[in-house]
Amino acid sequence: MNAAQLANEGLERFGEYPATYFEGREYTNKEKLDYACRLATVLKERGVKSGDRVVVMMTTCPDVPAAFQAIWRIGAVIVPIMPQLIPEEVQYIVENSGAQLVLTIPLLAPVVAAATQDIDGFGDMLACGPSDIPGLTDITSDVEQAAMYEEVAEKRYEDLAVLVYTSGTTGHPKGVMLSHGALIDNAKCVAGLFNESGRSRSLMVLPMSHVYGILLMNVGALLGFYTAMLASFDPEEVLQTIQDYKVNRVSLAPTMMVYLLNHPARAKYDCSSLKFVTAGSAPLAIELQEQFAKRFDCRVADGYGQSEATCAVTSYRDDEPIVPGSAGRALPGIEMCIMDDDGKQLGPHETGEICIKGSIVMLGYWNKPEATAETIVDDWLHSGDIGHMNEDGYVFITDRKKDMIIKGGENISPRQIEEAIHKHPGVAECAVFGVPDDKFQEEIAVAVVPKPGQTLNDDEIVSAALEHVTKFKKPKYVSFKQELPKNSNGKVLKRTLREEWVAGIEDRGR
């Protein structure tokens, strides 16, 4: 089954209704689907065939889901690219995927043009809007005048639907191959968690050119959601939209939650409609979870997922009690276990690598059979994340395997230290990471973002850590920053912090 069929079925099930709100205008589900059908005709006329890869690089807007639907309808493959990437990164993805066409917007046209100018035999750059960039074609009028592409290409369960590139915190990103079946199954699993009468009003603030955006698009079609979209995250605009659009649900990165909590104008907005917040993209500190739930009088549930497993892996049902510190349980139809380094399954409360099995697991990495074989072993996806499960199957994420600090031969979890420091009332955000050390091979460093108006010092941070961790795990180095470096998913780039620290030592002379 082609994942594009979900939109058709949603229109049949719910009829026409206002489905999307963006920049002061509402779009019905039928309007969106009609636009996607006309866009599919334009792509087909420009030579896009079943199996071809088509890049979609846009900020969040209604054109993104329309592009996704159009590409699938003709049987092609979506290659979503985050709008924050630089030309060099975009060039690698376009070349590696073999894409011959890019769909973008005028704002990002200079990046796309710089990325594709040296690619031999590259095809078209198409934009939904006018631009004076050479080689870029505005297809707005073409789409308006195009005939409807009514058919939906036949696809098997295991056929490739999306080629999404990992964030690439180490080396070049890898292309994760996701099937139509995996996307449909993941959407149905997530849709089954909701327990509401009537249609929810959701808010899209995380990047849509990502597996998360595709998941929410498909869930919206299944449940008939109203969705307000914001092109980018602005705390006050989020608060304003929750008030004006009476938003019930939103998914946020923990960093976004910090900004909303600490925004000076927060109290002037009526956010009483907000009932459900799902946290993702990065670990959620218990303290932040409790503060946000109390201040906004809403339910805050942590979740876990990754691109290699389509998107969502664990979560909570709406009527399920929250277990502090846990990202919930595996979605229906998904198996999870904890393994040690020898591939042995561990018991409750034993810490090891989180492994995943089920229909949502990727087909593999694009043109990387060796990396695929290392990651998927005996049908188990080795996530690279460290954690444990309790007797009831609730998953607790400890760390990324690659972020584990090894001090004097002992594995140290940055998450444990971060949780301790986050309890200090003056700390807005913090990130713990390992840095080179002559004595222990690695020592512990922490970067701290103080709350607005707060002045902190090294001793306060170390003391806060020592209240909850052993002396061996106390940070040796403390730095204060206005913000932490993050990728477009909101994940803290600890590698960048590490590199900045090393560069600082070299500049000063060790």
N, C-alpha and C positions, 0 to 999 in steps of 0.2 A: 504493500500500500504506500502511495506517495503521501508524505506528510502535508502536502498542499491541500489534500482532501479534507483536512480538519476544518479549514476555513469555510469550505463549501457546506460541510455538515453543520457548522455553527449557524450559518445563515438559514439553513432549512429548519433548524431546531428552534431558534429564537426569533426569526423574522428580522426585519430591518429595525435597528435601534442605534442611538448615538453611542458609539463604542470608544471613540478617542477624542481627547481634548488636548489641543496644542496651540500655544500662543494665541489664545483668545477665540479659537474656532473649534467647533465640534465636527467630527467626521463620523458618518454612520458605517456600520460594518459592510453594508452593500457598496457604499462609495469606495471604501478601501479595496474591496475585492474587485470591483470594476476597474479601478486604476491599475491594480496588479495585472489583470487580464490584458489591458491595453499595453502595459509595459512589456509583458511577455511577448506580444506581437512584435514590438519594436526590437527586442533582443533577438527574436527569431529571424527577423528580416536582416539583421546585422550579422547573421551567420552563426549564432550560438546554437549548439547541438546538444543532444542528450549526452551526458558525461563530461561536457566541457566545464572548466572551472571559471567562475566569475567572481571577481573581487567586489566586495561591498565595503566602502570606507566612507562612513558618514557619522556626523554627530547624531544623537538621538532625535528622531523626528518621524512623522508618519511614512516618509519615503523608505525608511529602513525595512519595516515589515512588508511593504509593497514589493520591494526589491527581492526579499526572501521568497515571497509567494510566487513572483514572476519567474524567478530562476528555477524553482522546483517544478512549476507547471510544465516547462519545456524539457524537464528531465536533467537539467544541468546541476552543478554542484556549487554551493555557496562557500566563498572564502572570505569570512568577515575579518576586517582589520580595524583595530582600535584607532580612533582619530588622533590620539596623542603621539603616534609613532613618527619618527623622523624619516626622511627620504631613504637613507641607507637601509633601515629596517624594512620599510615597505618594499624596496627593490628586491631584497632577499626573498620575501614571501611571494612576490609576483613571479620571480624567476623560478623559485623552488617548486611552486605549485603548478607552473606551466599555464597560468591564467593568461588569456588573450584579451580580456576586456575588464575594465574597471568602472564601476558605478560609484560616483562621488557627488559632492556638492561644491559650489563655487568657493566656499571658505577653505576647503582642503585641496583645491585644484593645484595650487603651486607645489604642494608636497607630492602629489601624484605625478605631476609633470616631471619634477626633478628625479623621482624614483624610476620612472619608465623611459627616460630619454636615451639611456644607453643600453636598453634591452633590445637585442636584435630580433626583428620580426614581430615586435609587440603590436597588438591590434588597436582597439579603440579605448579612448577615455571619454566616458559619457557623464554629463552632469545634469542634475535636476535643477536647472537655473542657469542664467547667463554668466559668462566669464570671458575675459579677454586673453586667457592663457592659450597660446598656440597649440593646436592639436586637440583641444578639448571641445566637444560638441554638446551644446545645450539641446536636450531632447524633450523639453517641456511641450512644445507645440506638436512634435511627433507623437507623443503619448496621447495628447488630447484628441488628435485626429485618427488615431489607430483603431482598427477593428478589435473586437473582443476576441481574445484567445480562450475559447470555451473549454477545450479539452485539458485533461490532466494526464501527463505521461505515466504510463504503467511502470511501476517500480516494485522490485522484490523487497522483502523484509530486510535483506542484508545489503542492498545497494547503497552506495555512497551518496550521502545527502549534504554533508558539511565537512569542510576541511578547515579546522580551526587551529591556529598556531599558538603554542604555549607561550607564556610570558617571556621566556628566554632570559631568566636571571643568570644563567650560566651558559655561555656560548650561544650559538644560533638556536632559534626556536625550532621545535619539531612540529610537523603537521599532524594533528590528531584526526583520524578518519572516523566519522560517526555515520551510522546508517539511518535510513528512514525509520526502520523498526525501533531502533534505540531511542530516537527522538519522540516517537509516538508513545512508547512505553513509559518514558520518563515523565512526559506531560500527564499521562493518565494517572500515574502514581501520585504526582503532586496534587492534581485536581481532587483526588480522593481524600486528601487530608482536610479539605475545607468543610465546615459544618455551618452553613449559613442559609437562611431563606432569602430569596431575592438575589439580585446581582450585586456583587461587591464593587466598590469604587477603589481602584488601586492607583498607585503613583509610581511611575517609572523614573528613577533618578540614576540608577546604575547604567553603565554603557550598554546600548542595545546591540551594537556590532560585536556580539559575543554569544557564547552558548546560553548565558543567562537570559539575554534578550530573546533568543529563539524559544527557550522554554516558556517564558512568560507570554509570548505571542501565542503559542500553542495552547497553553492553559486557558488563556483568555477566550480562545475560540471554543474550547470545551465547555466553559462555564458561563460564557456570555458576559464577561467583565466589561465595565467602563474603566478606561485607563487614561489618566492624565500623564502627559509626557513633558519632561523638562530637558532642554537641549544640553544642559550641564548642571552640576550641583552648585546651588547657591542657597545657603541656609535660610535666609529670609524669604526667598522665593518658594522654598519648600514649605515653610510655615504658612505663607500666604495661600499656597495652593491647597494645603490640607484644610485650611479654613474655608476658602471659597468653593472648593469642589467637594467638600465633605468626604475626604478620603478615609476609607476604612482600613486599608492595607498598604504597607510599603516594605520593601526590602532595602536594607541599608548596610553599608560597610561600617564597622565600629568607629572609624574616624569621623564619618558623617554624623554618627550619634553624638560624638563629643562636641562637634560644632553646633549641633542643634541644642544640646543641653546648655552650652555656655553662651549662646547667642543673647546679647543684651536686650533684644526686643522680643524674646520668646514669650514672655508673659502677656503681651498685648494681643496675641493671636488665639483664637478659639480652636483648639485642636481636639475637642471632645469627641469628634467623630472617629478619631483614630483608635482602633481596637486591637490590631494585630501588626506587630513588627517582626520581621525575620532578619536576623543578622547573618552575614556571610562574607566571603572573600578573605577574611582574616580572623584570627582568634578573638573571641569576645571575653573581655575580663568580667568576672562575676560582679565586681563592684559597679562597673558601667551598666551592666544588664539591669541590676537592681535600681540604680539611680534613674535610668531612663524610664523603666516601668512605673516608678513612683511619680516622677515629675509629669509624665504624659498620661498617667492613669491608663495604661494599655498593657497588653501581654507582649513580652519580648522573648522570642524563641530563637535559640542559636541553631544553625544548620551547618551541614558539611557537604562539600561536593568538589568535583574537579572535572576539568575538560575531558580527561581520559575515561571518565565514567559518565559522559554526556552532559551532566551538570549536577543535579541534586542526587545525593546518596543517602543522607540521613536528614530527618526533620521530626517535627511533632504534629500530631493531629490537633485540630483546634480545641478539642475537648480533653486533651491529654495534659496531666500535670507536668510542669516544668521541673526537671531535675537540675539543680544548680551545677554549673560547670560542664554539663553534657550537651552535645550537639544533637541529641535525640537518638532515635533508633533507625535501623535500616528501613528504607521504603519497601512496601510490599513487592515481593518477587526478587529482591536483592539479597544476596548472602554476603555477610561480612565476618571476618575473623581477624585475630591478631597472630602474627607469626614472628618467630625469632629469626636470626640471620641464617639459620640452617633450614628454613622452610617448615619448621615444626609449629603446629598450631598450639597457642598458649591458652591457659584457662582464665577465668574471671580475675580481674585486677592485676594481671600480669602485663607488663609493658613491652610492646614490640611494634612491628610495622603493621599498619592497617591494610588489609587485603580485601578485594571486592570481586564478587562473581555475579554474573547475571546478564540479561539481554542488553543492559545499558553500557556494558564495557565496550570500549572502542574496537574497531576492526584492526587497528594497529597504527603505527607511525608511517606517514607517507614516505615511501622509498627508503625506509630504514628498518630492514628486517632484523638486524642484529639488536637494535634498540628495542624493537617490539618483543623479541624473544627474551630479553632481559627483564622486561616490564610485565609481560603476561606469561606466567609459568603455570602449567597444568590448569589453564582457564582462570587462574586467579590473577587479578590485576594488583600488582604491588604498587601501592600509592605513593610511597616515599614519605608518608606521614607517620608519625609515631603517636601511639596512644594505647588505651586499654578499654575494655568493656566490663560492665558489671554483670551480675547474675541475670538481670532482666534484659540484657542486650543494649543498654544505653552506652553510647560511645563517648569517650572523653579524649579529645585531641590534645596531645602534649606538645608536639613540635613537628616541624619538617625535619626529616632525617639529615638533610644537608645543613640545617641550622643548629644541630646539636653541638654543644661546646664540649670539647674533650680536654679537660684540665688534669694534668698529671695522670693520665690514663683513665680518669673517671668521666663518664658521660653526665653532663649537666644540662638540665632542661631550661632554656631561656624563659619558657612560659611560666614556670614556677616563680622565678625571680620577678618577672614582669607583674604577675598577680600581686606579689608582696608590695612592690613599689607603687602599684596603682592604688593601693589602699591609702596612701598619703593624700590628704585632702587638697593639697596644692598641685597635684599632678594631673594633667589632662591626658597625656599619652606618654608611653615609654617603649623603648625597644632594647632588648638585651642581646648582645652578640659577642662572639669570640674574636680575640685579636692575638697576634703572635706574641709569644713570651719565651724568653731564654730559659727560664727555670721550669715552667710547667707545660711548655709547648703552646698552650693557649691560656689566656687570662680572660676575665670577664669585664666587659665594658657595657655601659648603658647610656643611651641618648634619651634625654627627658625634655618634654614640652610642658612648661608650666601653664597652669590655668591663667586666664587674663587677670592682670593685676597682682599676680603672685611672684614673690622673689624667693628662690630656693638656693641652697648651697649643697656642696658635695656631701657633707656630713649628714645632712637631713636625709638624703636619698639612701646613703649606705645604712643609716640607722633604721629607716623604714624597711629595707630589705632584711636586715638582721632580726627584725621582729618575727619573721616567718620562715627564714632559711638558715642553714648552718653557716658558720663562719667561713668554711671552705668555699661557699657559694656566693659570698658577698662581692659586689662589683669593686674592681680595683680602680677603674677609670670611669668618671662621670662627665658628661658634656651636656650642655643645655642648648636647645634649638627652638626656633620659632615654629618649625614644622618638621615632620619626618619625611624622608623621600619615599614615595610610593609609586607603584605602577597604576594603570588606569582602573584596575579592579579594587584599588584601595589596600593592596597588600604592601606592607613595609618592606623596602628593599634593603635587607640587612647586608647584602653584599656591598651596596653603595656606602653604607655606614662604615663597614670594615675598610673599604678602600680609602675613604676620607680620613679615617683614623690613621692608617698607615702612612698616607701622604703627609699628614700633619706631623707625625714623628720624624719622617725623613727631612721635612722642611726645618724642623727645630734642631735636628741632629740628636740621635738617640744616646 
